[in-house]
Amino acid sequence: MLHKKLVPVAAGLLACCLVAACSKADTSALPTSVPGAGPTTTVPVDASTRPCAGADGVGGEVPDGARPGDLVEAVELSDLPSASDPDKTNAETEGFPEDANVWRILYVSTGADEHDLQLVCGMAAAASAGPVVDPGRGTGTMIAWSHGTVGVAQACMPSNHPETGLWGPMAGGIGAVAWGSGFGAKKGDPAEGALQTMLERGWVVSATDYIPDDTYIMGRIAAANTIDAARATAQLLSEQHGGSTPASYDTIAWGHSQGGHASLWTGQLFDAYLEAVPNDDVELSLAAVAAEAPASNLIAQPSQQPGVEFGDGLADWEMHKSIELFGLPVPALELQIGPALFSYIFGSWSEYSQREAPADGATMPAYPPDASELDLSAVATPSGAETVAQIQALCLSGADSKAVKQLTDPYRNAEKARMLTDEMWNLPQDYSDGEFFHGGVDRTCAGTDDAEVAKWCDWIRWNVPGPLGTNPFPGLPSSDGEPVPVLIAQGANDEVIHCVSPGEDGGPAVPAASDCMSTALYDSLRDGGYCPSSADAAGHLKLSLYAPRGSSSPASHLSIPGQIAARSSDDLDFDGSPLDEFISGALEGSLEPGCNAEVLNAG
């Protein structure tokens, strides 16, 4: 669940409130029920977004004989018009990598199971001279980037807006190291950012859009789409550079928020997926996972999580949360984050469960096979279901952001506007307008005897990353049966993927699992295999948190990609940053087994 483009959302809302007095968006054309098929966006997919647009693009028929991971078509982006300024080419926009090529790619991946072939869009980037074979390892390096929440329609996806979604500054892209806004904003030079640095080292970057419309926070599909984007990128580079390209790539799964969830699932499924859907044109091996503010601990399971109670799951923390867009507790400038993200989840899952089903005997089903055809009315009120359908049709940023805020505003008064059924909505008897309180998903799922509600709970537990997920897949990111290094990074002032610091001014302590999703994830991985109490450490696991320290360390959901990718708050270079040191150490094999959780700026 996550939330990548709140900065553009905030800018759009500020203009709305200050210039147009928050005049209402026209939502009359939005659907009022979750669609079973067809377009789900108010923003058209421009025909210029070849090869992903059109009847032969995303959603089209897979070419005969194509396999998962096969490249179908690639279009080089440098000379194409910018999506934000048609008078400029992409190469003329800020941050476009120097001495490099960037492509929009159409490739084959899988959906409902390993047999369900789908066309997916994404991007690939490499140095103009091609990828480099590391002399020490004898392999190339593939960075498999998974983006955060932008919406669910193809029109919202990063490949349609690459100057923000790829080479743009963090947190939207992976270009310049940046965080904050206004007078406290920090922005490094794109030439010293993550993308440019990686390409100069001869590393390759792949980036998936994910299957659009109805696969939000579906871990099996996100992992497949991420892995197949990397395979298609390797094929593309072989076509471009011939025999000089690496025969194999050590792969880093890296993502933020929704993409952090995807990167964790990518790590868990990597070997199993490559075995289930082989493609011998390219060899990939998983080297590490870097998950930034990942959507995790979706549902609290106290019987398996010491110190965690009902209400501590991510869904219950988000449900009634107002996000201060500008650091000011002003209702007109806040976003009700729960209804926005729940709309993408409930809309996607309801729609997908009606449209696609895993085949009998599938080894890699995308959801619990006995929990198909989810009934939205089992969890959502009639008005809530209408909100789900309307927001599912919208992008989180750009022209749609105003409508998203407008549609979620009523839920600030949780008594007058109720999105979910009473049991899940969990309204206190003494509720006051605008009050924050925990939702009731955790408790409902632990004790429901309603078969239709239980299906939704099964989907939630299935999509939990790590050992606590109730699915048939490996619980740890691993390669050849051994846990790979994992870095979990989060700000301890994150209102989206909940994490709060204890103590005065954020304090130096690592928050408890009940107060921080990433701590709960770390604990599950630690106890579930990395550092079990009764055995020696089996792998390298690190939780790196930032405490809030004013503008130098907002420690927020959107600041964490920049903070972990900077040497320091005064040196915004990717080279030598904590993220770089982790990735480089994983590639070199120099990270020692063991588990460590720390606040990096505790001093």
N, C-alpha and C positions, 0 to 999 in steps of 0.2 A: 504494500500500500504506500504510496509515496508520491511524491509531490515535487517535481523537479523544476517547474517553471513558475514559482510563486513570484519571482522578481518581475517578469513581464506582467503577471496578473496584477501585482501591486501597482505598477506604473499605470496600467490601464484604469484601475479603480480610482487612483488618485486624480487622474485627468477627469474621470467621470464625476467625482464628487466636487472638485474645485471649479471645473469649467462648466459642466452641464447640470450641476446641482443634482447629480445622480438621477437623471431622467431614466425612465424605465426602458429596458430592452424589450424588443418585440419577440415574444416567445410563442406567438399564436400558431406558428407553423411547425412547432416541435411535436413529436409523437407523444401520445398519452398512454401508450402501452408498449411494452418491450417488443421490438420487432423480431420476426423470425428470420428475416433475410432482407437484403437490400441496403442502400446507403444509410448511414446513421450519423450524418454530420451536416451542419449548416454551412461548412466550408468546403467548396468543391475541390476535388483533386485535380490540379492543373495538368493538362495534357503534356506540359513540358517536363513533368517528373518521370520521363522515360527512364528505365524500362518498366517502371512499377505501375503506371497508369494504363487504363484501357483494358480491353477484353482479354489481351494476352498477358496482362500484368497480374498484380496481386488478386487472388481469388479466381484466376483463370485456370484453364486446363493445363495440367502438367504434361510436358512433352513425353512422347512414348519412349520408354527405356530409361528415363531419368531416375536417378537415385537420390536419396537424402544427402545433402551436401554438394550436389552438382550445381555449378554455375550455369544459369540459363542465358543471361545477358548482362553486360556491364556498360555503363556510360560514364566517360570521364567528365568531371564537373568543372574544371578550371575555366573553360571558355563559355560556359553556359551563364545566362543572366542570373543574378542574385534574386532570391525569392523576396527579399525585403526592398531591394532597389534595382529594378530592371535596367536602369541606366549603367549599372556596373556588372562586370562579370564576377563570378565567384572568386576568381583569383585576385580581384581588386578589392575584395572585402577584407576587413581587419581580421587578422589571425589565420588567414589561409596559409597552410604550411609552405615554407620555402623549399625549393628543390625536392618537391614531392608531387605525387599524384593522388587524387581522391576520386573514387568512383561511387556511383549509385549502382547497386547490384540487385539483380533478381535471381533468386536461387530456390532450390527445392528443400523443403523440410517436412516435418510430420506434425499432425494435430492430435486427433482423438486417440491414436495409438501408433505403433511403429509402421503400420501398413497404410495409414491415411496420409497420402502425399498432398502437400500444399505448396503454392508459390508464395514466397515471403520476400519482402524488400529489406534492404539494409545498405550499409556503406563499407568501403574498404579504403585504406590509406597505406602508402608505402613510399619510401624514398625513391626519387626518380631513377637512381642507380639500381634499385631493387633491394630485396631483403639480404641481410648479411648472415652468413654461417658463423656462429661463435667458434673461434678456434679451440677453445678449451672444451666446449661441450659437443662440438660437431653438429649442432642443430641450429635452426633459426628460432626466433622468438615471436610468438603470436599473442597480442593483447586482445582478449575478447571482451569488449566493452558492452555493458547492458545499461540502458538508460532508465531514468526515473519517470514518474507519471507525467504525461502530457495530454492524456485523453485516451480513448480506445479506437477512434476511427483512423483510417489510413491518412486522412488529410492532416491529422494532428502530429504524425510521426516525424522523428528527426530527419529522415531522408528527404522530406519535403522542405525542411528548413535547416539545411546543414550548417549555415553560418552561425546559427545559435546552437543547434543540436549536436555538432561535432567539433568544429574548430573554434566555436565561440568560447568565451570565458566561462569558468566554473561559476555556478553549479550547472548551468544549462548544457555547456559543452565540456570538452576536456582540453581546451586550449590554454589561454592565460590563467595562471593561478590567481583567483580572485574570491573575495567574500565581502559581505556588508553592503550597505547602501548609504546614500546621502553623504554627510560630512565624514562619516566613519568608514566609507568604502575603501577597500584595498584592491588594487588591480595590478598584477605584474605584467611584464612584457611577454606577448605571445611567443617571442623567440626563445624565451626561457621556460615556457609552459610545458605541460606534460606531453601533449601531442607532438610538438616540434622536437622536443628532446628525445622522445622514443623513436621517432622516424630518423633522426640524425644518427642514432645508434644502430640503425638498420633493422629495428623491430618493425613488425607489421601490426596494424590495427584493424580489427573487424568490428562491426557494430550492427546489431539486428534491430529492426523495428518491432519485432514479434508479429505473430498473426493478428490482424486487427479485428476490431468490433466486439469480440466476445470471449477473449482469453485472458482477461486481466487477473493477475495474481494466481495464475494456474501454473504451478512450478514445473510440471513435467513438460508442458509445451514451451515455456520460456527457456528451459534448459536445451531442449531440442533445437529451437530456433537459434540460440546462441552458438551451440556447437556447430550447426550446419552453416551458419554465417562464416565461421572460421574456416571450415573446409572449403567453402566456395571461394573465399578470399585466397586461400592457398592455390586453388586451381587457377584463379585469375592471374596470379603472379607467375605461375608456371607458363601460362600462355604468353604473358608479356615479356618474360626474361629467359624462358627456355631452361636449359640444363643447369644454369648457374644458381637456380633457386634451391633452397634447402630440401632435402628429402623428407625431413620431419621437423616439426615445430614444438618446442616447449611452450605450453599455453598457460597464460595467466587469466583467470576469470575475474573480472573487475566490474563492479557496478555500484550505483547509489540508489537507495530507497527501494522503489519497485525493482530497480536493477540490482540492488544488493540481495534481495530475495532471489532474483534470477541467477545471480552469480553463485549463491550458495547451492541452489538446485543444480546448476551446471556442474559444480564440483562433485555433488553426490552422485549424479547420473553419468558422469563423463565416460568412464570405462564401460559401464553397462550399456549405455546408448551406442557407443561405437561398436560394441560386440553385436547388439541386436540389429543395427542398421549399418553394416560395414560399407565403406567406400574406399577401395584400395588405391585410389588416385592420390591420396594424401595421408600422411601419418601425423597424428597429433598425440601429445602426451600432456597430462595435466601437471603443472609445476606448483601452482598455488592458487588461493582464492583471496581476494581483497574485497570485503563487503563494507560499504560505507552506509551507516544508518539504515541497515537492512530491515525491511518489513519482516518481523519475526515474532515469536511468542503470540501468534494471532489469537490464541485462546489459552487462558490459564488452566492448568491441570494440577491443582494443589497436591494430589496424591503422588505425583511424580516430580514436584518442584518444591523442595524445602523453602519455606519463607514466602511462598507465593500463595495468595488467596484469590477467591472469586472476585472479579472486578479488576484484577491486575493484568488481564490480557489486553492486547493491543486494541481489539475491537471495542472493548468496554472503556478504555481510556480515550479513544478518539470520538466516541459516539456523540458526546455533548460538549466537545471542545471548541472554543472560539479562538481562532488564530489572529493575533495582533499583527496586521500587515506592516505597520510602521512603528511598532514598539509602543503604541498608545492604546489604552483600553477604551476606545471609542467605538460603539457598536456599528456606526456607519462605515468604519474602516476595518472591520473584522470579517473574517471568513469562517463560516461554520464548516470545519474541515470534515467532520464525520459524515454528514449527509452527502457532501461532494464525493468522497472516496467510496462510501457505501453504495452510492448510485452506480459507480463503475463496477464494483464487485457484484452486487446483487443483479444488476442488469446483465453483466457478462455471463455469470454462472447460470442464471435463469435461461438466458437465450441459448447458451452452448449446450446445456443439458437437454434441450428440446430438439436441437438440430443435429448433434453429432453424438454417436455412441461408440465406445470401444468395441472391437470385434470380440466374439467369444474366443477365449484362449489367448488373447493378446498379452504379451509379456510386459508391455509398457503402456498401460492405460492411463489416460489423462485425468481420470477421476474415478471415484469408487464405482465399479461396474454395476453394483446393485442399488445405486442412488441416482438413477437417471430421472429426467423429467421433473426437475425441481418446481415446486408450486410457490410462486412469489407471494401469493396471498397468505401463505403459512407464516411468513415473517414480516411482511409489510402491510401497513394499512392501505386502503384504497387511494388516499391522497399521497401516501408515501410511494406507492407503486407508480403513480403518475410522475412524481419527482424523479424517480429512478429512470424512467423512460426518457424524460426530457433531458436530464443531465448526461445520460449515456450518449446522447446525440451530439454533445458539445465537446469542444476542446477545452482544456483547462486554462489556456493562455490565448492571447490574441483577441480577436473580435468577439469570441465566445465568452471571455472571462466575465464580462459584465452580466451576462445572462446567468452564468453559474452562481455568481454571488447573489443575484436577485432571487433565484429559485431556492437557495439555501437560507436566506435571511430569516424567513418565518420560523425556522427551527431554533432560533435563539430563545424563543419562548416555548420551551419543551412541553408545556401543559396545553397550550392552544394548538400547536402544530406537532403532531406525533407521526413520525416516519415509520416506526416499527410497532409491532404488536406490544401490548401492555407488558407482557413478561420480559421481553427483550429491552423495551424502552426504559423500564425500571424507574418510573417517576416517583420521587419521594412524596409522602403525604403532605409535608410542610414546604413544598417547593416554592421558590420565589423566582420571578422573571429573571432570566439570564444566569441563573445559578449553574455552576458546574457540578455534575455528579456522574458516577460510573454507570455504564450500561449494564444490562443483565444477560449478555450472551453467555458468559462463562457458566453462571449458575443454571441458566435454562438448558444448555447443552449437557450439563452434568446430570440433569434429572428428568428430562422430558420423556413423556410416554406418547407423544404425538409423532406418528411415523413420518409425516411430511416435514416437521421441524427437525427431526433426527437426521433426515437426509442432508439438510443444510449444515448441521453440526458435523456430519461425516466429511463433507467437503472442506470445511474449515480445518479440521484435524489433519486431513489428507495433505493439505497444502502448507502445513507448518514445516519450515526447514529444520534439518537436524534430527537427532535421535527421537524427539518427541512426536514427530509426524507419524500418523497411523496409515502408512502406505507400504507397499511391498519392496521399496527401493532401499539401497544403502543409506544409512543415516549419517555417514561422515564423508566429507570430500576426500577422495582417495585415488591413488594410482597404484596399480598392481597390488591391490589389497592393503596398502599402507597409507595412513592419513597424510595428506599433503599439508604444508604450512597454510594457516588461515590467519588473516588479519581482520579484526572487526573494529571499525572506527566510528565513533559517534561523539556528538557534542552533548554535554550534560545540561543543555538548556533547549532541548528539542521538544517542541510542542506537537510535532506531527508523528514521528515514530518515537513514542514517549520515552523521555529520559530526563530526570531532574537530579541535580546535585544536592546532597545534604549539607547542612552547616552554613556558616556565615559566608557571604559572597561566593557561593558555589562550593567552597570547601575543597580540601585536597583529597577527600575520600572517594573511592569508587562507589557509586550508588548501589543499593541492594537490588536484587532481581525484581522485587516488587515495585521498584521505582524506575527501572531502566530496562527496556526491551533487549538491548545488547548485552547487558549483564545476564539476563535470563538465558539468552542464546549461548553466551560464553559458558555459563554453568552447565548447560545441557551437553555441549560439545566436550567440555573438560571431563565431566563425570561419565559421559557416554562413550569414551574411548581415547581421548587425547591424553588425559592424566587421571586415570581411574585411581581411587584411593588404595586399592590393593595391589597395584602393579606400577612398574616404571613408566615414565612418560613414553607414549607411542608416537608423538608428533609435536610439531611446533604450533602453539595456539596463543594468539596475543589479542588482548582487548585494549585499545588505545582510546582514551577519552580526553576531551578538552573541557575544562571548567570555564564558565563565563567570566571574562575579565574585560568588560567594556568593549569598545570598538575593536581592540586588538584581538579579542577572542569572544565573538558572540556565542560560540558553541551551540549554534542553532542547526536546524535541519539543513538549511541551504549553505551554511558556512563550512560544514565539515569537509566537503570535497577539497576546498581550497586550503583549509588549515592543515589537513594531513598531507597535502601535496606541496607544502612550503617548508623551506629550511627553518624559517622562523616568521614571526609576524612582521619583521622588518626586512626579511630577505625572501622575496616571493619567487624563488627559483625551485623548479621541480627537482633538479639534480641535487642529491644529498638530503632530500626531505625524508620524513619517516616512511612515507609510502614508497618512495624510490628505494630506500634502504631495504625495506621488506621484500619488494619485488626482486631486486638485484641479489639479495641473500638467498632467496628461494631458487633463483636460476642457478646460482653458483653452488647450491647445496651446503651453504655455510650456516644456516639457521639451526641452532641446537634444539633437540626435543625439550619440551617443557611448556608450562602454561603460566602466563603472566598477565595480570590485569592492572593497569595503572592510569593515572591522570597525568598526561604528558606535561601540562603546565601547572603542576601542583605547587611549585615553589613560589 
